[in-house]
Amino acid sequence: MQNSSNNNRDGSNESPWQSAMQSLQAGTIDEAVIYDTIVIGGGITGITLALMLRRAGQRCIVLEAARIGFGTTGGTSAHLNTFFDATYPEIESDFGADAAKLVAESGKEAMAIIAGFVNELGIDCDYESKAGFLFSEQEKETKQLMEILESSRNAGIEVTEYTDNDVPVPFEMALRFADQAQFHPVKYINALAREFMDQGGHLLEDTFVEETVFEDGFHTVQFGDRTVKAANLVYATHIPPGINLMNFTCAPYRSYVLGVKLRWENYPSGLSYDMQEPYHYFRTHVLNGQKYLIVGGEDHKTGHGDPEAAFQDLEIYVRKYYEVEEVAFRWSSQYYVPVDGLPYIGQLPMAADQTYVATGFNGNGMIFGTLSAKIICDEIMGIENKYASLFNPSRIKPVAGFNEFVRENADVAWHFIADRFSAEDLDSLSELNFGEGMVADLKGERVAVYKDEQGRITALSPTCTHAGCTVVFNAVEKSWDCPCHGGRYDLSGRVITGPPTRGLEKIQLE
């Protein structure tokens, strides 16, 4: 199903959650007011934080470039877990047993925050408590699974060896994790946003932040011909704009998801995950009385893999185990992988005072986004948070994540060089089909060109405005994606995913 409304998400493919998106802009603002906190980004992190700060008595404003839920929150598969992509054996090895226990506690607290808001506000967001299943398919995975069982228990997670994996995939060993959950992410943040505004908070949508300045203890944020000022500034946008440390400690990835109608009623009752690399994940969601099997996987670094092949491989995988009646949804979403496995939450290193960031959530954005809101709220309010040190963006772990750091950034360096000289030169646009894009060579100049279904050509500079890498065309989401730091642009060159703050330069073709 294609996106039926303009820019509801940061891609052209529709997620199941998009139909719940709505404009929630809260009137006009007085630019003479000095706010306590400006939150940039209207996903689960930014909206949750804004509500927490407002309830703590702060004057808070949220600035969202499009609509709330436009980015990863509107494209998540909406699993809520207390076990993470960084496994407890890995956390224990890299950070210690006490850190593993803290991570486990943080996951439980984030889960409790979400459940608390659902109950308190009576949010109709399909929230359900579920069991989670993690299973192995061969000997090496089984050995890893046994380590996960022991370390998860040591960390305080309720997990047992189990005789079923909840999906028709043959397995050697399975673990059952208690007290996991799922929900409708957009319905959830809509309710939080309404509560925030009802409490006097301000929310501006269609507000792309172009520049921020810190002077005399205050942040001034410019968008268009308007500005707002506050003591604190929070980037709830994954990677903050510009060149900063987070560009080198987080790598952008895309994950692919299908929403499938099955011929038979063998939908899973819980949340299931295999141990392949990248792994597959399964759950069931009911929308308008119709059950859908939600299956994801085939992840790859942004701008590197073949999105169409990823969807094809995922569909082949699903059809191997299920009788599929219809693939009703297929969509992708972006997330960031931290080099040492844990997210970065708190003061942005080497930035102005009271500048906060939350990123590196890996595939656990709904939990770590919620946790980030709590940690940053506490820091702004001067409350000691027991998780703050562990997730501090300035932490230095010379061993944990070092190999991943070298691999990811060697890849970035390669693109700085190779993208400029290895693309196939073309003498004309005759090879470009309708609905396709490519970086072409026109009279010795490299140009990002797209031909729409009517044959009209749009030409852009292919140079990402963030750090100068060359973008590649994403034929599935109809976007230009940067393979270095994950910046993404729509077909007109407008930024749809940071860290760039300026769009691609438009080129006039004669």
C-alpha positions as CSV (number, residue, x, y, z in Angstrom):
1,M,0.0,0.0,0.0
2,Q,1.4,3.4,-0.9
3,N,1.3,6.5,1.1
4,S,-2.0,8.1,0.3
5,S,-1.4,11.5,2.0
6,N,1.5,13.9,1.5
7,N,4.6,13.2,3.6
8,N,2.8,11.3,6.5
9,R,6.1,9.4,7.0
10,D,9.7,9.7,6.0
11,G,9.2,7.3,3.1
12,S,6.7,6.6,0.3
13,N,5.5,3.2,1.7
14,E,2.7,3.2,4.2
15,S,3.0,1.7,7.7
16,P,-0.1,0.4,9.5
17,W,0.2,3.2,12.0
18,Q,-0.1,6.1,9.5
19,S,-3.9,6.3,9.3
20,A,-3.9,7.5,13.0
21,M,-1.6,10.5,12.2
22,Q,-3.3,13.8,12.7
23,S,-2.4,17.4,12.9
24,L,-2.1,18.4,16.6
25,Q,-0.5,21.9,16.3
26,A,-1.3,24.0,19.3
27,G,-2.1,27.4,18.0
28,T,0.3,30.3,17.8
29,I,3.3,31.1,20.0
30,D,4.6,34.4,21.5
31,E,8.2,34.7,20.3
32,A,8.9,37.1,23.2
33,V,8.4,34.2,25.7
34,I,11.6,32.5,26.9
35,Y,10.9,28.8,27.4
36,D,12.5,26.5,29.8
37,T,13.1,23.8,27.2
38,I,12.9,23.5,23.5
39,V,12.4,19.9,22.3
40,I,13.3,19.3,18.6
41,G,11.5,16.2,17.3
42,G,8.0,14.9,17.8
43,G,8.5,11.1,18.1
44,I,8.1,9.0,21.2
45,T,11.2,10.6,22.8
46,G,10.3,14.2,22.3
47,I,6.6,13.9,23.1
48,T,7.2,11.8,26.2
49,L,9.9,14.2,27.4
50,A,7.7,17.3,26.7
51,L,4.9,15.9,28.8
52,M,7.2,15.0,31.7
53,L,8.7,18.5,31.7
54,R,5.3,20.2,31.5
55,R,4.1,18.2,34.4
56,A,7.2,19.2,36.3
57,G,6.2,22.8,35.8
58,Q,8.4,23.7,32.8
59,R,7.4,25.9,30.0
60,C,8.1,23.6,27.1
61,I,7.7,23.8,23.3
62,V,8.1,20.9,20.8
63,L,9.2,21.7,17.2
64,E,8.5,19.0,14.7
65,A,9.7,19.2,11.1
66,A,6.6,17.4,9.7
67,R,3.9,15.7,11.8
68,I,4.4,13.9,15.1
69,G,5.3,10.3,14.4
70,F,6.7,11.2,11.0
71,G,10.0,9.4,11.6
72,T,10.9,6.1,13.3
73,T,7.9,6.2,15.7
74,G,5.6,6.0,12.7
75,G,7.6,3.2,11.2
76,T,8.5,1.1,14.2
77,S,7.3,-2.5,14.5
78,A,6.2,-1.5,18.0
79,H,7.8,-4.3,20.1
80,L,8.3,-3.4,23.8
81,N,11.1,-5.5,25.3
82,T,13.2,-5.8,28.5
83,F,15.8,-7.7,26.5
84,F,17.6,-5.8,23.8
85,D,19.6,-6.0,20.6
86,A,22.7,-5.7,22.8
87,T,22.3,-9.0,24.7
88,Y,22.9,-9.3,28.4
89,P,26.1,-11.4,27.9
90,E,27.5,-8.6,25.6
91,I,26.6,-5.9,28.1
92,E,28.0,-8.0,31.0
93,S,31.3,-8.5,29.1
94,D,31.7,-4.9,27.9
95,F,30.3,-3.0,30.9
96,G,30.2,-5.4,33.8
97,A,27.5,-7.4,35.7
98,D,26.2,-4.3,37.6
99,A,25.7,-2.5,34.3
100,A,23.7,-5.4,32.9
101,K,21.4,-5.3,36.0
102,L,21.0,-1.5,35.5
103,V,20.1,-2.0,31.8
104,A,17.5,-4.6,32.8
105,E,16.0,-2.2,35.5
106,S,15.9,0.6,32.9
107,G,13.9,-1.6,30.5
108,K,11.4,-2.5,33.2
109,E,11.1,1.2,34.2
110,A,10.5,2.3,30.6
111,M,7.9,-0.4,30.2
112,A,6.2,0.7,33.4
113,I,6.2,4.3,32.2
114,I,4.4,3.4,29.0
115,A,1.9,1.2,30.8
116,G,1.4,3.9,33.4
117,F,0.5,6.5,30.8
118,V,-1.9,4.1,29.0
119,N,-3.7,3.4,32.3
120,E,-3.7,6.9,33.6
121,L,-4.9,8.6,30.4
122,G,-7.1,5.7,29.3
123,I,-5.2,5.6,26.0
124,D,-6.8,3.3,23.3
125,C,-3.6,2.3,21.7
126,D,-3.9,-1.5,21.5
127,Y,-1.5,-2.0,24.4
128,E,-1.1,-5.6,25.3
129,S,1.2,-7.5,27.6
130,K,2.8,-10.4,25.8
131,A,5.4,-13.2,26.3
132,G,8.5,-12.9,24.2
133,F,10.3,-15.8,22.6
134,L,13.9,-16.0,21.4
135,F,14.9,-19.2,19.6
136,S,18.0,-20.8,18.0
137,E,18.1,-22.8,14.8
138,Q,21.5,-24.4,15.0
139,E,24.3,-25.4,17.4
140,K,26.2,-22.1,17.4
141,E,23.0,-20.1,18.1
142,T,22.0,-22.6,20.8
143,K,25.3,-22.0,22.7
144,Q,24.7,-18.2,22.5
145,L,21.1,-18.7,23.7
146,M,22.3,-20.6,26.7
147,E,24.6,-17.7,27.6
148,I,21.7,-15.3,27.1
149,L,19.6,-17.4,29.5
150,E,22.2,-17.3,32.2
151,S,23.2,-13.6,31.9
152,S,19.5,-12.4,31.6
153,R,18.7,-14.2,34.8
154,N,21.7,-12.7,36.5
155,A,20.5,-9.3,35.3
156,G,17.1,-9.8,36.9
157,I,15.0,-10.7,33.8
158,E,12.3,-13.3,34.2
159,V,13.2,-15.9,31.5
160,T,12.8,-19.6,31.2
161,E,13.7,-22.3,28.7
162,Y,10.6,-23.2,26.8
163,T,9.2,-25.9,24.6
164,D,7.7,-23.6,21.9
165,N,8.8,-20.6,20.0
166,D,5.2,-19.4,19.0
167,V,6.0,-19.4,15.2
168,P,6.1,-22.3,12.7
169,V,9.9,-22.1,12.3
170,P,11.8,-25.2,13.3
171,F,14.1,-24.5,16.2
172,E,16.6,-26.2,18.6
173,M,16.1,-24.2,21.7
174,A,13.7,-21.5,22.8
175,L,13.5,-19.0,25.7
176,R,10.4,-17.4,27.0
177,F,10.6,-13.8,28.4
178,A,7.7,-12.8,30.6
179,D,6.1,-9.3,30.7
180,Q,6.9,-8.0,27.2
181,A,4.4,-5.9,25.3
182,Q,3.2,-4.3,22.1
183,F,1.1,-1.2,21.2
184,H,0.0,1.2,18.4
185,P,2.8,3.8,18.6
186,V,1.0,6.7,16.9
187,K,-2.2,6.4,18.9
188,Y,0.0,6.4,22.0
189,I,2.0,9.5,21.2
190,N,-1.1,11.3,19.9
191,A,-2.6,10.9,23.4
192,L,0.5,12.1,25.1
193,A,0.7,15.1,22.8
194,R,-2.9,16.1,23.5
195,E,-2.3,15.8,27.3
196,F,0.8,18.0,26.9
197,M,-1.2,20.6,25.1
198,D,-4.1,20.4,27.5
199,Q,-1.5,21.1,30.2
200,G,-0.4,24.3,28.4
201,G,2.5,23.0,26.4
202,H,3.2,24.2,22.9
203,L,3.7,22.1,19.8
204,L,4.5,23.3,16.3
205,E,4.4,21.0,13.3
206,D,5.8,21.6,9.8
207,T,8.6,23.5,11.6
208,F,12.1,22.7,10.2
209,V,14.8,24.0,12.5
210,E,17.5,25.7,10.4
211,E,19.9,27.0,13.0
212,T,20.5,27.1,16.7
213,V,22.7,29.6,18.6
214,F,23.7,29.5,22.3
215,E,24.4,32.9,23.8
216,D,24.3,34.4,27.3
217,G,23.0,31.1,28.7
218,F,20.1,30.7,26.3
219,H,19.5,28.7,23.1
220,T,17.9,30.5,20.2
221,V,16.3,28.3,17.6
222,Q,15.5,29.7,14.1
223,F,12.9,28.3,11.7
224,G,11.9,30.3,8.7
225,D,11.7,33.9,9.8
226,R,10.8,33.0,13.4
227,T,12.8,32.2,16.5
228,V,12.2,30.8,19.9
229,K,14.5,30.9,23.0
230,A,15.0,28.6,25.9
231,A,17.5,27.6,28.6
232,N,17.6,24.0,27.5
233,L,17.7,22.4,24.0
234,V,16.9,18.7,23.4
235,Y,17.6,16.9,20.1
236,A,15.0,14.1,20.0
237,T,15.9,13.5,16.4
238,H,18.2,10.5,16.6
239,I,21.4,12.2,15.3
240,P,21.6,15.9,16.1
241,P,22.3,18.2,13.1
242,G,25.8,19.2,11.9
243,I,29.1,17.4,12.4
244,N,29.4,16.0,16.0
245,L,30.6,13.0,17.9
246,M,27.4,11.1,17.4
247,N,28.2,10.9,13.7
248,F,31.1,8.6,14.6
249,T,29.6,6.6,17.4
250,C,26.3,5.7,15.7
251,A,25.7,4.0,12.4
252,P,22.4,4.4,10.5
253,Y,20.5,1.3,9.5
254,R,17.2,0.5,7.8
255,S,14.9,-2.3,8.8
256,Y,12.2,-3.8,6.6
257,V,8.7,-4.9,7.8
258,L,5.7,-6.6,6.2
259,G,2.1,-6.6,7.4
260,V,0.6,-9.8,6.1
261,K,-2.9,-11.4,6.1
262,L,-2.7,-15.1,6.5
263,R,-5.0,-17.8,5.0
264,W,-5.2,-19.6,8.3
265,E,-5.6,-18.4,11.9
266,N,-2.0,-19.4,12.9
267,Y,-1.0,-15.9,13.9
268,P,1.5,-15.8,16.8
269,S,0.2,-15.0,20.2
270,G,3.4,-13.3,21.5
271,L,6.6,-11.7,20.2
272,S,9.2,-13.9,18.6
273,Y,12.7,-13.4,17.4
274,D,15.3,-15.7,15.7
275,M,19.0,-15.3,16.2
276,Q,20.1,-14.9,12.6
277,E,22.2,-11.8,11.6
278,P,20.2,-9.7,10.9
279,Y,17.5,-11.3,12.9
280,H,13.8,-11.7,12.0
281,Y,11.0,-10.6,14.4
282,F,7.3,-11.6,14.5
283,R,4.1,-10.4,16.2
284,T,0.4,-10.0,15.5
285,H,-1.6,-6.7,15.4
286,V,-5.3,-6.2,14.9
287,L,-6.4,-3.1,12.9
288,N,-10.1,-2.5,12.3
289,G,-10.9,-6.0,13.2
290,Q,-8.3,-7.5,10.8
291,K,-5.4,-9.5,12.1
292,Y,-2.0,-8.9,10.5
293,L,1.2,-10.8,10.9
294,I,4.0,-8.2,11.4
295,V,7.3,-9.6,10.3
296,G,10.6,-7.7,10.0
297,G,14.2,-8.1,9.3
298,E,16.7,-7.9,6.4
299,D,18.4,-4.9,7.9
300,H,21.3,-3.1,6.2
301,K,23.2,0.1,6.6
302,T,21.4,3.1,5.1
303,G,22.3,3.7,1.5
304,H,24.2,0.4,1.2
305,G,21.8,-2.5,0.5
306,D,19.1,-3.0,-2.1
307,P,15.8,-2.1,-0.5
308,E,13.7,-3.9,-3.1
309,A,15.8,-7.1,-2.6
310,A,15.4,-6.7,1.1
311,F,11.6,-6.7,0.7
312,Q,11.7,-9.7,-1.7
313,D,13.9,-11.7,0.6
314,L,11.6,-10.9,3.6
315,E,8.5,-12.0,1.7
316,I,10.2,-15.2,0.5
317,Y,11.1,-15.9,4.2
318,V,7.5,-15.3,5.4
319,R,6.0,-17.5,2.6
320,K,8.4,-20.3,3.6
321,Y,6.6,-20.7,6.9
322,Y,3.1,-19.2,6.4
323,E,0.2,-19.4,3.9
324,V,0.0,-15.8,2.8
325,E,-3.3,-14.4,1.6
326,E,-2.0,-10.8,1.0
327,V,0.9,-8.6,1.8
328,A,-1.1,-5.6,2.9
329,F,1.7,-3.4,4.2
330,R,5.4,-3.2,3.5
331,W,7.5,-0.4,4.9
332,S,11.0,0.4,6.2
333,S,12.3,2.5,9.0
334,Q,15.6,3.9,10.2
335,Y,17.5,3.3,13.5
336,Y,21.0,4.0,14.8
337,V,23.4,1.3,16.1
338,P,25.8,2.5,18.8
339,V,29.4,1.3,18.6
340,D,29.3,-0.2,22.2
341,G,25.8,-1.5,22.2
342,L,24.1,1.0,24.6
343,P,22.3,4.2,23.7
344,Y,23.6,7.7,24.2
345,I,21.4,9.8,26.5
346,G,22.2,13.1,28.1
347,Q,24.4,16.2,27.5
348,L,25.7,16.3,23.9
349,P,29.5,16.1,24.0
350,M,31.4,19.2,22.8
351,A,28.2,21.2,22.5
352,A,26.8,24.2,24.3
353,D,25.7,23.8,27.9
354,Q,22.2,22.4,28.4
355,T,22.2,20.7,25.0
356,Y,20.8,17.2,25.2
357,V,20.7,14.2,22.8
358,A,19.1,10.8,22.8
359,T,20.3,8.4,20.1
360,G,21.8,4.9,19.4
361,F,18.6,3.0,20.3
362,N,19.4,0.1,18.0
363,G,16.1,-1.8,17.3
364,N,14.6,-0.9,20.7
365,G,13.5,2.7,20.1
366,M,10.1,2.6,21.9
367,I,11.7,1.5,25.2
368,F,14.9,3.6,25.0
369,G,13.0,6.6,23.7
370,T,10.8,6.5,26.8
371,L,13.8,5.9,29.0
372,S,15.6,8.9,27.4
373,A,12.7,11.1,28.3
374,K,12.9,10.2,31.9
375,I,16.7,10.5,32.1
376,I,16.8,13.9,30.3
377,C,13.8,15.2,32.3
378,D,15.6,14.3,35.5
379,E,18.8,16.0,34.4
380,I,17.0,19.2,33.4
381,M,15.2,19.3,36.7
382,G,18.3,18.6,38.7
383,I,17.3,15.1,39.9
384,E,19.9,12.4,40.1
385,N,19.0,9.5,37.8
386,K,20.6,6.2,38.4
387,Y,20.9,5.3,34.7
388,A,22.4,8.6,33.6
389,S,26.1,7.7,34.0
390,L,25.7,4.4,32.2
391,F,24.1,6.0,29.1
392,N,26.1,9.2,29.2
393,P,27.1,10.2,25.7
394,S,30.6,11.2,26.9
395,R,31.4,7.8,28.3
396,I,34.7,6.4,27.1
397,K,34.9,2.6,26.6
398,P,38.2,1.9,24.8
399,V,37.4,-1.8,24.4
400,A,33.6,-2.1,24.1
401,G,32.6,-1.3,20.6
402,F,36.1,-0.5,19.3
403,N,36.1,-3.1,16.5
404,E,32.6,-1.9,15.4
405,F,33.8,1.7,15.6
406,V,36.7,1.0,13.2
407,R,34.5,-1.0,10.8
408,E,31.7,1.6,10.6
409,N,33.9,4.6,10.2
410,A,36.3,2.9,7.8
411,D,33.2,2.4,5.7
412,V,32.3,6.1,6.0
413,A,35.8,7.1,4.9
414,W,35.7,4.8,1.9
415,H,32.5,6.5,0.7
416,F,34.1,10.0,1.0
417,I,36.6,8.8,-1.6
418,A,35.0,6.1,-3.7
419,D,31.7,7.8,-4.3
420,R,33.4,10.6,-6.1
421,F,35.2,8.4,-8.6
422,S,33.6,5.0,-9.0
423,A,30.1,5.7,-10.2
424,E,29.4,4.7,-13.7
425,D,29.4,7.7,-16.1
426,L,26.4,8.2,-18.4
427,D,26.3,10.3,-21.5
428,S,22.5,10.8,-21.3
429,L,19.4,10.0,-19.3
430,S,18.1,7.5,-21.8
431,E,18.7,4.6,-19.5
432,L,16.5,6.1,-16.8
433,N,13.1,4.5,-16.5
434,F,9.9,6.1,-15.3
435,G,9.8,6.3,-11.5
436,E,13.6,5.7,-11.2
437,G,16.5,7.8,-10.0
438,M,20.3,7.6,-10.3
439,V,23.4,9.6,-9.9
440,A,24.4,10.4,-13.5
441,D,27.2,12.2,-15.3
442,L,26.0,15.1,-17.4
443,K,28.6,17.1,-19.3
444,G,31.2,16.1,-16.7
445,E,29.0,17.1,-13.7
446,R,27.5,14.5,-11.3
447,V,23.8,15.0,-10.9
448,A,21.2,13.2,-8.9
449,V,18.3,12.8,-11.3
450,Y,14.8,11.4,-10.9
451,K,12.3,10.7,-13.7
452,D,8.7,10.7,-12.5
453,E,5.9,8.6,-14.0
454,Q,5.1,11.4,-16.5
455,G,8.7,11.6,-17.6
456,R,9.5,14.9,-15.9
457,I,13.1,15.1,-14.7
458,T,14.1,16.5,-11.3
459,A,17.9,17.2,-11.0
460,L,19.7,17.8,-7.7
461,S,23.2,18.0,-6.5
462,P,24.2,14.5,-5.3
463,T,26.4,15.9,-2.5
464,C,24.9,15.4,1.0
465,T,24.9,18.8,2.7
466,H,25.9,17.3,6.0
467,A,29.5,16.0,5.3
468,G,29.8,15.9,1.6
469,C,29.2,12.2,0.8
470,T,27.3,11.2,-2.4
471,V,23.7,10.2,-2.0
472,V,22.2,7.0,-3.5
473,F,18.6,6.5,-4.8
474,N,16.2,4.4,-2.6
475,A,13.8,3.0,-5.1
476,V,11.4,1.6,-2.5
477,E,11.0,4.7,-0.3
478,K,11.5,7.1,-3.2
479,S,14.3,9.0,-1.4
480,W,17.9,10.0,-1.7
481,D,19.9,8.4,1.1
482,C,23.4,9.2,2.3
483,P,25.5,6.1,2.9
484,C,27.8,7.8,5.4
485,H,25.6,9.2,8.3
486,G,22.1,8.3,7.2
487,G,20.8,11.7,6.1
488,R,17.8,11.3,3.7
489,Y,16.1,13.7,1.3
490,D,12.8,13.5,-0.6
491,L,12.6,13.7,-4.4
492,S,12.6,17.5,-4.3
493,G,15.8,17.5,-2.2
494,R,14.0,18.4,1.1
495,V,15.6,16.9,4.3
496,I,13.4,14.1,5.7
497,T,15.9,12.5,8.0
498,G,18.8,14.3,9.8
499,P,21.6,15.1,10.4
500,P,21.7,17.5,7.4
501,T,19.9,20.8,8.0
502,R,19.9,22.0,4.4
503,G,18.3,20.3,1.4
504,L,20.1,19.1,-1.8
505,E,20.8,22.0,-4.2
506,K,18.4,22.0,-7.2
507,I,20.0,22.0,-10.6
508,Q,18.3,23.4,-13.7
509,L,18.6,21.2,-16.8
510,E,18.5,22.8,-20.2
